[in-house]
Amino acid sequence: MGEVLVVLRIDVRLEWFVSSLAVVDTDGFGAAAETTHRSQLRVSMHVAALEREAGVTLCDRRERPVALTAARSPSR
């Protein structure tokens, strides 16, 4: 029973990453929703869950297109 729970937890986190990467790739939640065949609300919830888990804000939702925060931007 514990093994099934671990697998489900990993799958859920993988969904969070897929949604987050789609937001980055498409510069927005709406386009990410279309790309991943999820609702915009679901994509937003996945990104928010990943942010909570990591303890950082990954996207600045006030910007259009969505901007990456310093916590999420790749180092140069």
PDB file of N, CA, C, O and CB in Angstrom:
ATOM      1  N   MET A   1       0.827  -1.195   0.000  1.00  0.00           N
ATOM      2  CA  MET A   1       0.000   0.000   0.000  1.00  0.00           C
ATOM      3  C   MET A   1       0.868   1.254   0.000  1.00  0.00           C
ATOM      4  O   MET A   1       0.558   2.220  -0.698  1.00  0.00           O
ATOM      5  CB  MET A   1      -0.939   0.001   1.209  1.00  0.00           C
ATOM      6  N   GLY A   2       1.937   1.250   0.764  1.00  0.00           N
ATOM      7  CA  GLY A   2       2.823   2.407   0.823  1.00  0.00           C
ATOM      8  C   GLY A   2       3.526   2.665  -0.494  1.00  0.00           C
ATOM      9  O   GLY A   2       3.787   3.817  -0.843  1.00  0.00           O
ATOM     10  N   GLU A   3       3.839   1.596  -1.236  1.00  0.00           N
ATOM     11  CA  GLU A   3       4.495   1.745  -2.534  1.00  0.00           C
ATOM     12  C   GLU A   3       3.583   2.431  -3.538  1.00  0.00           C
ATOM     13  O   GLU A   3       4.048   3.253  -4.328  1.00  0.00           O
ATOM     14  CB  GLU A   3       4.928   0.384  -3.069  1.00  0.00           C
ATOM     15  N   VAL A   4       2.305   2.113  -3.525  1.00  0.00           N
ATOM     16  CA  VAL A   4       1.337   2.736  -4.424  1.00  0.00           C
ATOM     17  C   VAL A   4       1.238   4.224  -4.120  1.00  0.00           C
ATOM     18  O   VAL A   4       1.189   5.038  -5.041  1.00  0.00           O
ATOM     19  CB  VAL A   4      -0.050   2.061  -4.296  1.00  0.00           C
ATOM     20  N   LEU A   5       1.207   4.582  -2.877  1.00  0.00           N
ATOM     21  CA  LEU A   5       1.128   5.983  -2.475  1.00  0.00           C
ATOM     22  C   LEU A   5       2.348   6.762  -2.970  1.00  0.00           C
ATOM     23  O   LEU A   5       2.204   7.890  -3.441  1.00  0.00           O
ATOM     24  CB  LEU A   5       1.009   6.096  -0.947  1.00  0.00           C
ATOM     25  N   VAL A   6       3.512   6.195  -2.875  1.00  0.00           N
ATOM     26  CA  VAL A   6       4.741   6.849  -3.340  1.00  0.00           C
ATOM     27  C   VAL A   6       4.677   7.070  -4.846  1.00  0.00           C
ATOM     28  O   VAL A   6       5.022   8.152  -5.321  1.00  0.00           O
ATOM     29  CB  VAL A   6       5.987   6.006  -2.973  1.00  0.00           C
ATOM     30  N   VAL A   7       4.249   6.078  -5.597  1.00  0.00           N
ATOM     31  CA  VAL A   7       4.148   6.201  -7.051  1.00  0.00           C
ATOM     32  C   VAL A   7       3.151   7.290  -7.418  1.00  0.00           C
ATOM     33  O   VAL A   7       3.425   8.101  -8.303  1.00  0.00           O
ATOM     34  CB  VAL A   7       3.734   4.858  -7.685  1.00  0.00           C
ATOM     35  N   LEU A   8       2.013   7.323  -6.763  1.00  0.00           N
ATOM     36  CA  LEU A   8       1.012   8.355  -7.043  1.00  0.00           C
ATOM     37  C   LEU A   8       1.560   9.736  -6.737  1.00  0.00           C
ATOM     38  O   LEU A   8       1.306  10.680  -7.486  1.00  0.00           O
ATOM     39  CB  LEU A   8      -0.262   8.106  -6.233  1.00  0.00           C
ATOM     40  N   ARG A   9       2.294   9.870  -5.668  1.00  0.00           N
ATOM     41  CA  ARG A   9       2.870  11.164  -5.293  1.00  0.00           C
ATOM     42  C   ARG A   9       3.877  11.632  -6.338  1.00  0.00           C
ATOM     43  O   ARG A   9       3.906  12.817  -6.672  1.00  0.00           O
ATOM     44  CB  ARG A   9       3.542  11.074  -3.914  1.00  0.00           C
ATOM     45  N   ILE A  10       4.690  10.740  -6.851  1.00  0.00           N
ATOM     46  CA  ILE A  10       5.661  11.096  -7.886  1.00  0.00           C
ATOM     47  C   ILE A  10       4.942  11.516  -9.161  1.00  0.00           C
ATOM     48  O   ILE A  10       5.343  12.490  -9.798  1.00  0.00           O
ATOM     49  CB  ILE A  10       6.614   9.916  -8.171  1.00  0.00           C
ATOM     50  N   ASP A  11       3.888  10.799  -9.547  1.00  0.00           N
ATOM     51  CA  ASP A  11       3.116  11.147 -10.742  1.00  0.00           C
ATOM     52  C   ASP A  11       2.506  12.531 -10.619  1.00  0.00           C
ATOM     53  O   ASP A  11       2.511  13.298 -11.582  1.00  0.00           O
ATOM     54  CB  ASP A  11       2.019  10.116 -10.988  1.00  0.00           C
ATOM     55  N   VAL A  12       1.984  12.857  -9.452  1.00  0.00           N
ATOM     56  CA  VAL A  12       1.384  14.169  -9.229  1.00  0.00           C
ATOM     57  C   VAL A  12       2.451  15.245  -9.369  1.00  0.00           C
ATOM     58  O   VAL A  12       2.219  16.259 -10.028  1.00  0.00           O
ATOM     59  CB  VAL A  12       0.713  14.243  -7.836  1.00  0.00           C
ATOM     60  N   ARG A  13       3.596  15.045  -8.771  1.00  0.00           N
ATOM     61  CA  ARG A  13       4.668  16.033  -8.877  1.00  0.00           C
ATOM     62  C   ARG A  13       5.155  16.165 -10.313  1.00  0.00           C
ATOM     63  O   ARG A  13       5.504  17.263 -10.744  1.00  0.00           O
ATOM     64  CB  ARG A  13       5.833  15.655  -7.963  1.00  0.00           C
ATOM     65  N   LEU A  14       5.183  15.089 -11.046  1.00  0.00           N
ATOM     66  CA  LEU A  14       5.569  15.150 -12.453  1.00  0.00           C
ATOM     67  C   LEU A  14       4.587  16.025 -13.223  1.00  0.00           C
ATOM     68  O   LEU A  14       4.996  16.809 -14.080  1.00  0.00           O
ATOM     69  CB  LEU A  14       5.629  13.734 -13.068  1.00  0.00           C
ATOM     70  N   GLU A  15       3.309  15.900 -12.929  1.00  0.00           N
ATOM     71  CA  GLU A  15       2.298  16.764 -13.558  1.00  0.00           C
ATOM     72  C   GLU A  15       2.570  18.231 -13.242  1.00  0.00           C
ATOM     73  O   GLU A  15       2.396  19.091 -14.106  1.00  0.00           O
ATOM     74  CB  GLU A  15       0.881  16.377 -13.085  1.00  0.00           C
ATOM     75  N   TRP A  16       2.994  18.524 -12.017  1.00  0.00           N
ATOM     76  CA  TRP A  16       3.303  19.911 -11.647  1.00  0.00           C
ATOM     77  C   TRP A  16       4.426  20.444 -12.523  1.00  0.00           C
ATOM     78  O   TRP A  16       4.361  21.574 -13.007  1.00  0.00           O
ATOM     79  CB  TRP A  16       3.695  20.011 -10.151  1.00  0.00           C
ATOM     80  N   PHE A  17       5.456  19.629 -12.726  1.00  0.00           N
ATOM     81  CA  PHE A  17       6.589  20.046 -13.563  1.00  0.00           C
ATOM     82  C   PHE A  17       6.163  20.233 -15.019  1.00  0.00           C
ATOM     83  O   PHE A  17       6.557  21.203 -15.666  1.00  0.00           O
ATOM     84  CB  PHE A  17       7.725  19.012 -13.478  1.00  0.00           C
ATOM     85  N   VAL A  18       5.372  19.319 -15.520  1.00  0.00           N
ATOM     86  CA  VAL A  18       4.907  19.422 -16.911  1.00  0.00           C
ATOM     87  C   VAL A  18       4.135  20.720 -17.109  1.00  0.00           C
ATOM     88  O   VAL A  18       4.361  21.435 -18.085  1.00  0.00           O
ATOM     89  CB  VAL A  18       4.021  18.206 -17.290  1.00  0.00           C
ATOM     90  N   SER A  19       3.235  21.024 -16.199  1.00  0.00           N
ATOM     91  CA  SER A  19       2.464  22.263 -16.303  1.00  0.00           C
ATOM     92  C   SER A  19       3.360  23.487 -16.190  1.00  0.00           C
ATOM     93  O   SER A  19       3.199  24.447 -16.943  1.00  0.00           O
ATOM     94  CB  SER A  19       1.386  22.309 -15.224  1.00  0.00           C
ATOM     95  N   SER A  20       4.298  23.460 -15.262  1.00  0.00           N
ATOM     96  CA  SER A  20       5.204  24.599 -15.061  1.00  0.00           C
ATOM     97  C   SER A  20       6.081  24.834 -16.286  1.00  0.00           C
ATOM     98  O   SER A  20       6.277  25.974 -16.707  1.00  0.00           O
ATOM     99  CB  SER A  20       6.085  24.369 -13.828  1.00  0.00           C
ATOM    100  N   LEU A  21       6.603  23.763 -16.848  1.00  0.00           N
ATOM    101  CA  LEU A  21       7.428  23.901 -18.054  1.00  0.00           C
ATOM    102  C   LEU A  21       6.609  24.416 -19.234  1.00  0.00           C
ATOM    103  O   LEU A  21       7.117  25.179 -20.056  1.00  0.00           O
ATOM    104  CB  LEU A  21       8.071  22.557 -18.414  1.00  0.00           C
ATOM    105  N   ALA A  22       5.372  24.012 -19.318  1.00  0.00           N
ATOM    106  CA  ALA A  22       4.500  24.499 -20.392  1.00  0.00           C
ATOM    107  C   ALA A  22       4.249  26.001 -20.248  1.00  0.00           C
ATOM    108  O   ALA A  22       4.198  26.714 -21.250  1.00  0.00           O
ATOM    109  CB  ALA A  22       3.160  23.733 -20.388  1.00  0.00           C
ATOM    110  N   VAL A  23       4.091  26.485 -19.023  1.00  0.00           N
ATOM    111  CA  VAL A  23       3.914  27.924 -18.793  1.00  0.00           C
ATOM    112  C   VAL A  23       5.147  28.680 -19.265  1.00  0.00           C
ATOM    113  O   VAL A  23       5.035  29.719 -19.915  1.00  0.00           O
ATOM    114  CB  VAL A  23       3.644  28.216 -17.296  1.00  0.00           C
ATOM    115  N   VAL A  24       6.312  28.161 -18.939  1.00  0.00           N
ATOM    116  CA  VAL A  24       7.564  28.796 -19.354  1.00  0.00           C
ATOM    117  C   VAL A  24       7.696  28.772 -20.879  1.00  0.00           C
ATOM    118  O   VAL A  24       8.033  29.785 -21.492  1.00  0.00           O
ATOM    119  CB  VAL A  24       8.774  28.089 -18.699  1.00  0.00           C
ATOM    120  N   ASP A  25       7.432  27.626 -21.483  1.00  0.00           N
ATOM    121  CA  ASP A  25       7.590  27.467 -22.925  1.00  0.00           C
ATOM    122  C   ASP A  25       6.623  28.320 -23.733  1.00  0.00           C
ATOM    123  O   ASP A  25       6.967  28.795 -24.815  1.00  0.00           O
ATOM    124  CB  ASP A  25       7.410  26.027 -23.297  1.00  0.00           C
ATOM    125  N   THR A  26       5.415  28.518 -23.213  1.00  0.00           N
ATOM    126  CA  THR A  26       4.385  29.226 -23.967  1.00  0.00           C
ATOM    127  C   THR A  26       4.175  30.669 -23.503  1.00  0.00           C
ATOM    128  O   THR A  26       3.382  31.404 -24.091  1.00  0.00           O
ATOM    129  CB  THR A  26       3.090  28.478 -23.866  1.00  0.00           C
ATOM    130  N   ASP A  27       4.889  31.071 -22.447  1.00  0.00           N
ATOM    131  CA  ASP A  27       4.774  32.427 -21.899  1.00  0.00           C
ATOM    132  C   ASP A  27       3.406  32.761 -21.330  1.00  0.00           C
ATOM    133  O   ASP A  27       3.030  33.932 -21.284  1.00  0.00           O
ATOM    134  CB  ASP A  27       5.104  33.416 -22.954  1.00  0.00           C
ATOM    135  N   GLY A  28       2.662  31.767 -20.898  1.00  0.00           N
ATOM    136  CA  GLY A  28       1.383  32.074 -20.289  1.00  0.00           C
ATOM    137  C   GLY A  28       0.617  30.839 -19.857  1.00  0.00           C
ATOM    138  O   GLY A  28       0.882  29.727 -20.314  1.00  0.00           O
ATOM    139  N   PHE A  29      -0.338  31.058 -18.966  1.00  0.00           N
ATOM    140  CA  PHE A  29      -1.135  29.964 -18.416  1.00  0.00           C
ATOM    141  C   PHE A  29      -2.173  29.463 -19.416  1.00  0.00           C
ATOM    142  O   PHE A  29      -2.422  28.260 -19.496  1.00  0.00           O
ATOM    143  CB  PHE A  29      -1.824  30.412 -17.134  1.00  0.00           C
ATOM    144  N   GLY A  30      -2.777  30.366 -20.176  1.00  0.00           N
ATOM    145  CA  GLY A  30      -3.790  29.962 -21.150  1.00  0.00           C
ATOM    146  C   GLY A  30      -3.204  29.084 -22.241  1.00  0.00           C
ATOM    147  O   GLY A  30      -3.755  28.031 -22.562  1.00  0.00           O
ATOM    148  N   ALA A  31      -2.095  29.515 -22.807  1.00  0.00           N
ATOM    149  CA  ALA A  31      -1.436  28.729 -23.853  1.00  0.00           C
ATOM    150  C   ALA A  31      -0.912  27.409 -23.290  1.00  0.00           C
ATOM    151  O   ALA A  31      -0.949  26.384 -23.970  1.00  0.00           O
ATOM    152  CB  ALA A  31      -0.283  29.532 -24.486  1.00  0.00           C
ATOM    153  N   ALA A  32      -0.427  27.432 -22.059  1.00  0.00           N
ATOM    154  CA  ALA A  32       0.048  26.196 -21.425  1.00  0.00           C
ATOM    155  C   ALA A  32      -1.107  25.215 -21.244  1.00  0.00           C
ATOM    156  O   ALA A  32      -0.938  24.008 -21.419  1.00  0.00           O
ATOM    157  CB  ALA A  32       0.710  26.501 -20.060  1.00  0.00           C
ATOM    158  N   ALA A  33      -2.269  25.733 -20.897  1.00  0.00           N
ATOM    159  CA  ALA A  33      -3.446  24.883 -20.739  1.00  0.00           C
ATOM    160  C   ALA A  33      -3.806  24.212 -22.066  1.00  0.00           C
ATOM    161  O   ALA A  33      -4.114  23.021 -22.104  1.00  0.00           O
ATOM    162  CB  ALA A  33      -4.639  25.707 -20.213  1.00  0.00           C
ATOM    163  N   GLU A  34      -3.766  24.984 -23.146  1.00  0.00           N
ATOM    164  CA  GLU A  34      -4.059  24.408 -24.464  1.00  0.00           C
ATOM    165  C   GLU A  34      -3.028  23.348 -24.840  1.00  0.00           C
ATOM    166  O   GLU A  34      -3.380  22.278 -25.336  1.00  0.00           O
ATOM    167  CB  GLU A  34      -4.095  25.511 -25.537  1.00  0.00           C
ATOM    168  N   THR A  35      -1.769  23.649 -24.604  1.00  0.00           N
ATOM    169  CA  THR A  35      -0.683  22.738 -24.962  1.00  0.00           C
ATOM    170  C   THR A  35      -0.761  21.415 -24.198  1.00  0.00           C
ATOM    171  O   THR A  35      -0.527  20.348 -24.764  1.00  0.00           O
ATOM    172  CB  THR A  35       0.657  23.404 -24.702  1.00  0.00           C
ATOM    173  N   THR A  36      -1.087  21.496 -22.920  1.00  0.00           N
ATOM    174  CA  THR A  36      -1.112  20.292 -22.077  1.00  0.00           C
ATOM    175  C   THR A  36      -2.487  19.634 -22.001  1.00  0.00           C
ATOM    176  O   THR A  36      -2.649  18.597 -21.358  1.00  0.00           O
ATOM    177  CB  THR A  36      -0.654  20.638 -20.685  1.00  0.00           C
ATOM    178  N   HIS A  37      -3.477  20.238 -22.660  1.00  0.00           N
ATOM    179  CA  HIS A  37      -4.849  19.719 -22.650  1.00  0.00           C
ATOM    180  C   HIS A  37      -5.423  19.656 -21.234  1.00  0.00           C
ATOM    181  O   HIS A  37      -6.106  18.706 -20.851  1.00  0.00           O
ATOM    182  CB  HIS A  37      -4.890  18.328 -23.286  1.00  0.00           C
ATOM    183  N   ARG A  38      -5.116  20.706 -20.477  1.00  0.00           N
ATOM    184  CA  ARG A  38      -5.655  20.859 -19.122  1.00  0.00           C
ATOM    185  C   ARG A  38      -6.377  22.200 -19.064  1.00  0.00           C
ATOM    186  O   ARG A  38      -6.211  23.040 -19.949  1.00  0.00           O
ATOM    187  CB  ARG A  38      -4.516  20.774 -18.026  1.00  0.00           C
ATOM    188  N   SER A  39      -7.167  22.394 -18.035  1.00  0.00           N
ATOM    189  CA  SER A  39      -7.801  23.699 -17.864  1.00  0.00           C
ATOM    190  C   SER A  39      -6.766  24.707 -17.365  1.00  0.00           C
ATOM    191  O   SER A  39      -5.751  24.332 -16.777  1.00  0.00           O
ATOM    192  CB  SER A  39      -8.999  23.607 -16.878  1.00  0.00           C
ATOM    193  N   GLN A  40      -7.034  25.977 -17.605  1.00  0.00           N
ATOM    194  CA  GLN A  40      -6.120  27.016 -17.128  1.00  0.00           C
ATOM    195  C   GLN A  40      -6.045  26.986 -15.603  1.00  0.00           C
ATOM    196  O   GLN A  40      -4.979  27.204 -15.027  1.00  0.00           O
ATOM    197  CB  GLN A  40      -6.573  28.414 -17.620  1.00  0.00           C
ATOM    198  N   LEU A  41      -7.158  26.719 -14.962  1.00  0.00           N
ATOM    199  CA  LEU A  41      -7.178  26.620 -13.505  1.00  0.00           C
ATOM    200  C   LEU A  41      -6.276  25.482 -13.030  1.00  0.00           C
ATOM    201  O   LEU A  41      -5.531  25.647 -12.065  1.00  0.00           O
ATOM    202  CB  LEU A  41      -8.616  26.409 -12.999  1.00  0.00           C
ATOM    203  N   ARG A  42      -6.336  24.336 -13.694  1.00  0.00           N
ATOM    204  CA  ARG A  42      -5.516  23.186 -13.300  1.00  0.00           C
ATOM    205  C   ARG A  42      -4.027  23.502 -13.457  1.00  0.00           C
ATOM    206  O   ARG A  42      -3.221  23.162 -12.591  1.00  0.00           O
ATOM    207  CB  ARG A  42      -5.888  21.945 -14.140  1.00  0.00           C
ATOM    208  N   VAL A  43      -3.669  24.152 -14.565  1.00  0.00           N
ATOM    209  CA  VAL A  43      -2.266  24.534 -14.778  1.00  0.00           C
ATOM    210  C   VAL A  43      -1.818  25.480 -13.668  1.00  0.00           C
ATOM    211  O   VAL A  43      -0.735  25.316 -13.107  1.00  0.00           O
ATOM    212  CB  VAL A  43      -2.077  25.203 -16.172  1.00  0.00           C
ATOM    213  N   SER A  44      -2.639  26.453 -13.356  1.00  0.00           N
ATOM    214  CA  SER A  44      -2.307  27.407 -12.298  1.00  0.00           C
ATOM    215  C   SER A  44      -2.151  26.700 -10.951  1.00  0.00           C
ATOM    216  O   SER A  44      -1.249  27.016 -10.176  1.00  0.00           O
ATOM    217  CB  SER A  44      -3.387  28.496 -12.202  1.00  0.00           C
ATOM    218  N   MET A  45      -3.032  25.747 -10.684  1.00  0.00           N
ATOM    219  CA  MET A  45      -2.950  24.994  -9.426  1.00  0.00           C
ATOM    220  C   MET A  45      -1.676  24.160  -9.368  1.00  0.00           C
ATOM    221  O   MET A  45      -1.059  24.044  -8.309  1.00  0.00           O
ATOM    222  CB  MET A  45      -4.178  24.085  -9.263  1.00  0.00           C
ATOM    223  N   HIS A  46      -1.278  23.580 -10.496  1.00  0.00           N
ATOM    224  CA  HIS A  46      -0.045  22.789 -10.528  1.00  0.00           C
ATOM    225  C   HIS A  46       1.175  23.657 -10.254  1.00  0.00           C
ATOM    226  O   HIS A  46       2.057  23.273  -9.486  1.00  0.00           O
ATOM    227  CB  HIS A  46       0.105  22.089 -11.881  1.00  0.00           C
ATOM    228  N   VAL A  47       1.224  24.832 -10.884  1.00  0.00           N
ATOM    229  CA  VAL A  47       2.358  25.741 -10.663  1.00  0.00           C
ATOM    230  C   VAL A  47       2.373  26.189  -9.205  1.00  0.00           C
ATOM    231  O   VAL A  47       3.431  26.223  -8.576  1.00  0.00           O
ATOM    232  CB  VAL A  47       2.280  26.976 -11.615  1.00  0.00           C
ATOM    233  N   ALA A  48       1.209  26.532  -8.667  1.00  0.00           N
ATOM    234  CA  ALA A  48       1.131  26.963  -7.268  1.00  0.00           C
ATOM    235  C   ALA A  48       1.574  25.848  -6.317  1.00  0.00           C
ATOM    236  O   ALA A  48       2.246  26.114  -5.320  1.00  0.00           O
ATOM    237  CB  ALA A  48      -0.301  27.406  -6.927  1.00  0.00           C
ATOM    238  N   ALA A  49       1.204  24.614  -6.619  1.00  0.00           N
ATOM    239  CA  ALA A  49       1.607  23.479  -5.775  1.00  0.00           C
ATOM    240  C   ALA A  49       3.119  23.284  -5.818  1.00  0.00           C
ATOM    241  O   ALA A  49       3.749  23.025  -4.793  1.00  0.00           O
ATOM    242  CB  ALA A  49       0.894  22.185  -6.226  1.00  0.00           C
ATOM    243  N   LEU A  50       3.698  23.410  -7.014  1.00  0.00           N
ATOM    244  CA  LEU A  50       5.150  23.281  -7.134  1.00  0.00           C
ATOM    245  C   LEU A  50       5.853  24.409  -6.390  1.00  0.00           C
ATOM    246  O   LEU A  50       6.880  24.186  -5.750  1.00  0.00           O
ATOM    247  CB  LEU A  50       5.573  23.275  -8.612  1.00  0.00           C
ATOM    248  N   GLU A  51       5.307  25.617  -6.471  1.00  0.00           N
ATOM    249  CA  GLU A  51       5.887  26.753  -5.743  1.00  0.00           C
ATOM    250  C   GLU A  51       5.827  26.524  -4.235  1.00  0.00           C
ATOM    251  O   GLU A  51       6.790  26.809  -3.524  1.00  0.00           O
ATOM    252  CB  GLU A  51       5.153  28.057  -6.108  1.00  0.00           C
ATOM    253  N   ARG A  52       4.700  26.011  -3.749  1.00  0.00           N
ATOM    254  CA  ARG A  52       4.569  25.721  -2.309  1.00  0.00           C
ATOM    255  C   ARG A  52       5.586  24.666  -1.887  1.00  0.00           C
ATOM    256  O   ARG A  52       6.255  24.808  -0.863  1.00  0.00           O
ATOM    257  CB  ARG A  52       3.131  25.241  -1.973  1.00  0.00           C
ATOM    258  N   GLU A  53       5.692  23.613  -2.683  1.00  0.00           N
ATOM    259  CA  GLU A  53       6.619  22.524  -2.362  1.00  0.00           C
ATOM    260  C   GLU A  53       8.067  23.013  -2.334  1.00  0.00           C
ATOM    261  O   GLU A  53       8.846  22.614  -1.469  1.00  0.00           O
ATOM    262  CB  GLU A  53       6.472  21.384  -3.378  1.00  0.00           C
ATOM    263  N   ALA A  54       8.424  23.881  -3.286  1.00  0.00           N
ATOM    264  CA  ALA A  54       9.800  24.391  -3.381  1.00  0.00           C
ATOM    265  C   ALA A  54      10.043  25.556  -2.426  1.00  0.00           C
ATOM    266  O   ALA A  54      11.191  25.866  -2.107  1.00  0.00           O
ATOM    267  CB  ALA A  54      10.103  24.831  -4.813  1.00  0.00           C
ATOM    268  N   GLY A  55       8.979  26.197  -1.970  1.00  0.00           N
ATOM    269  CA  GLY A  55       9.122  27.325  -1.059  1.00  0.00           C
ATOM    270  C   GLY A  55       9.562  28.618  -1.734  1.00  0.00           C
ATOM    271  O   GLY A  55      10.102  29.512  -1.081  1.00  0.00           O
ATOM    272  N   VAL A  56       9.332  28.718  -3.044  1.00  0.00           N
ATOM    273  CA  VAL A  56       9.698  29.921  -3.800  1.00  0.00           C
ATOM    274  C   VAL A  56       8.595  30.250  -4.802  1.00  0.00           C
ATOM    275  O   VAL A  56       7.798  29.389  -5.176  1.00  0.00           O
ATOM    276  CB  VAL A  56      11.059  29.727  -4.532  1.00  0.00           C
ATOM    277  N   THR A  57       8.565  31.505  -5.227  1.00  0.00           N
ATOM    278  CA  THR A  57       7.671  31.918  -6.299  1.00  0.00           C
ATOM    279  C   THR A  57       8.424  31.747  -7.609  1.00  0.00           C
ATOM    280  O   THR A  57       9.494  32.327  -7.794  1.00  0.00           O
ATOM    281  CB  THR A  57       7.180  33.398  -6.107  1.00  0.00           C
ATOM    282  N   LEU A  58       7.871  30.957  -8.515  1.00  0.00           N
ATOM    283  CA  LEU A  58       8.536  30.662  -9.774  1.00  0.00           C
ATOM    284  C   LEU A  58       8.148  31.632 -10.887  1.00  0.00           C
ATOM    285  O   LEU A  58       8.972  31.968 -11.738  1.00  0.00           O
ATOM    286  CB  LEU A  58       8.220  29.255 -10.198  1.00  0.00           C
ATOM    287  N   CYS A  59       6.902  32.079 -10.879  1.00  0.00           N
ATOM    288  CA  CYS A  59       6.391  32.941 -11.949  1.00  0.00           C
ATOM    289  C   CYS A  59       5.779  34.209 -11.373  1.00  0.00           C
ATOM    290  O   CYS A  59       5.083  34.179 -10.358  1.00  0.00           O
ATOM    291  CB  CYS A  59       5.351  32.193 -12.798  1.00  0.00           C
ATOM    292  N   ASP A  60       6.052  35.323 -12.043  1.00  0.00           N
ATOM    293  CA  ASP A  60       5.395  36.584 -11.697  1.00  0.00           C
ATOM    294  C   ASP A  60       4.135  36.666 -12.541  1.00  0.00           C
ATOM    295  O   ASP A  60       4.192  36.982 -13.729  1.00  0.00           O
ATOM    296  CB  ASP A  60       6.340  37.834 -11.938  1.00  0.00           C
ATOM    297  N   ARG A  61       3.000  36.381 -11.922  1.00  0.00           N
ATOM    298  CA  ARG A  61       1.733  36.310 -12.644  1.00  0.00           C
ATOM    299  C   ARG A  61       1.198  37.681 -13.048  1.00  0.00           C
ATOM    300  O   ARG A  61       0.253  37.766 -13.833  1.00  0.00           O
ATOM    301  CB  ARG A  61       0.709  35.601 -11.801  1.00  0.00           C
ATOM    302  N   ARG A  62       1.787  38.753 -12.525  1.00  0.00           N
ATOM    303  CA  ARG A  62       1.322  40.110 -12.862  1.00  0.00           C
ATOM    304  C   ARG A  62       1.828  40.550 -14.230  1.00  0.00           C
ATOM    305  O   ARG A  62       1.263  41.452 -14.848  1.00  0.00           O
ATOM    306  CB  ARG A  62       1.781  41.113 -11.794  1.00  0.00           C
ATOM    307  N   GLU A  63       2.884  39.916 -14.695  1.00  0.00           N
ATOM    308  CA  GLU A  63       3.490  40.290 -15.975  1.00  0.00           C
ATOM    309  C   GLU A  63       2.814  39.556 -17.134  1.00  0.00           C
ATOM    310  O   GLU A  63       2.362  38.421 -16.983  1.00  0.00           O
ATOM    311  CB  GLU A  63       5.000  39.985 -15.964  1.00  0.00           C
ATOM    312  N   ARG A  64       2.751  40.214 -18.287  1.00  0.00           N
ATOM    313  CA  ARG A  64       2.280  39.592 -19.527  1.00  0.00           C
ATOM    314  C   ARG A  64       3.323  39.821 -20.588  1.00  0.00           C
ATOM    315  O   ARG A  64       3.581  40.982 -20.905  1.00  0.00           O
ATOM    316  CB  ARG A  64       0.898  40.160 -19.974  1.00  0.00           C
ATOM    317  N   PRO A  65       3.937  38.830 -21.153  1.00  0.00           N
ATOM    318  CA  PRO A  65       3.776  37.417 -20.815  1.00  0.00           C
ATOM    319  C   PRO A  65       4.306  37.127 -19.413  1.00  0.00           C
ATOM    320  O   PRO A  65       5.027  37.931 -18.823  1.00  0.00           O
ATOM    321  CB  PRO A  65       4.496  36.537 -21.844  1.00  0.00           C
ATOM    322  N   VAL A  66       3.933  35.967 -18.902  1.00  0.00           N
ATOM    323  CA  VAL A  66       4.353  35.561 -17.561  1.00  0.00           C
ATOM    324  C   VAL A  66       5.875  35.631 -17.471  1.00  0.00           C
ATOM    325  O   VAL A  66       6.585  35.134 -18.346  1.00  0.00           O
ATOM    326  CB  VAL A  66       3.844  34.126 -17.225  1.00  0.00           C
ATOM    327  N   ALA A  67       6.359  36.248 -16.410  1.00  0.00           N
ATOM    328  CA  ALA A  67       7.800  36.411 -16.223  1.00  0.00           C
ATOM    329  C   ALA A  67       8.318  35.437 -15.175  1.00  0.00           C
ATOM    330  O   ALA A  67       7.645  35.155 -14.183  1.00  0.00           O
ATOM    331  CB  ALA A  67       8.133  37.854 -15.816  1.00  0.00           C
ATOM    332  N   LEU A  68       9.499  34.937 -15.404  1.00  0.00           N
ATOM    333  CA  LEU A  68      10.142  34.074 -14.408  1.00  0.00           C
ATOM    334  C   LEU A  68      10.743  34.947 -13.328  1.00  0.00           C
ATOM    335  O   LEU A  68      11.280  36.018 -13.610  1.00  0.00           O
ATOM    336  CB  LEU A  68      11.233  33.169 -15.056  1.00  0.00           C
ATOM    337  N   THR A  69      10.653  34.491 -12.096  1.00  0.00           N
ATOM    338  CA  THR A  69      11.287  35.221 -10.991  1.00  0.00           C
ATOM    339  C   THR A  69      12.752  34.842 -10.926  1.00  0.00           C
ATOM    340  O   THR A  69      13.196  33.940 -11.636  1.00  0.00           O
ATOM    341  CB  THR A  69      10.584  34.922  -9.636  1.00  0.00           C
ATOM    342  N   ALA A  70      13.502  35.524 -10.081  1.00  0.00           N
ATOM    343  CA  ALA A  70      14.938  35.230  -9.918  1.00  0.00           C
ATOM    344  C   ALA A  70      15.136  33.786  -9.444  1.00  0.00           C
ATOM    345  O   ALA A  70      16.148  33.163  -9.766  1.00  0.00           O
ATOM    346  CB  ALA A  70      15.590  36.221  -8.909  1.00  0.00           C
ATOM    347  N   ALA A  71      14.190  33.259  -8.691  1.00  0.00           N
ATOM    348  CA  ALA A  71      14.297  31.875  -8.186  1.00  0.00           C
ATOM    349  C   ALA A  71      14.183  30.878  -9.337  1.00  0.00           C
ATOM    350  O   ALA A  71      14.659  29.749  -9.222  1.00  0.00           O
ATOM    351  CB  ALA A  71      13.199  31.589  -7.122  1.00  0.00           C
ATOM    352  N   ARG A  72      13.569  31.271 -10.425  1.00  0.00           N
ATOM    353  CA  ARG A  72      13.315  30.337 -11.526  1.00  0.00           C
ATOM    354  C   ARG A  72      14.206  30.590 -12.744  1.00  0.00           C
ATOM    355  O   ARG A  72      14.397  29.693 -13.565  1.00  0.00           O
ATOM    356  CB  ARG A  72      11.864  30.422 -11.939  1.00  0.00           C
ATOM    357  N   SER A  73      14.747  31.792 -12.867  1.00  0.00           N
ATOM    358  CA  SER A  73      15.536  32.138 -14.047  1.00  0.00           C
ATOM    359  C   SER A  73      16.858  31.379 -14.066  1.00  0.00           C
ATOM    360  O   SER A  73      17.526  31.262 -13.038  1.00  0.00           O
ATOM    361  CB  SER A  73      15.796  33.646 -14.092  1.00  0.00           C
ATOM    362  N   PRO A  74      17.233  30.867 -15.224  1.00  0.00           N
ATOM    363  CA  PRO A  74      18.505  30.145 -15.300  1.00  0.00           C
ATOM    364  C   PRO A  74      19.689  31.087 -15.056  1.00  0.00           C
ATOM    365  O   PRO A  74      19.652  32.256 -15.441  1.00  0.00           O
ATOM    366  CB  PRO A  74      18.648  29.458 -16.673  1.00  0.00           C
ATOM    367  N   SER A  75      20.718  30.577 -14.426  1.00  0.00           N
ATOM    368  CA  SER A  75      21.921  31.367 -14.173  1.00  0.00           C
ATOM    369  C   SER A  75      22.692  31.551 -15.469  1.00  0.00           C
ATOM    370  O   SER A  75      22.704  30.670 -16.328  1.00  0.00           O
ATOM    371  CB  SER A  75      22.813  30.694 -13.104  1.00  0.00           C
ATOM    372  N   ARG A  76      23.328  32.693 -15.600  1.00  0.00           N
ATOM    373  CA  ARG A  76      24.123  32.949 -16.816  1.00  0.00           C
ATOM    374  C   ARG A  76      25.547  33.163 -16.449  1.00  0.00           C
ATOM    375  O   ARG A  76      26.382  33.394 -17.324  1.00  0.00           O
ATOM    376  CB  ARG A  76      23.599  34.158 -17.591  1.00  0.00           C
TER     377      ARG A  76
END
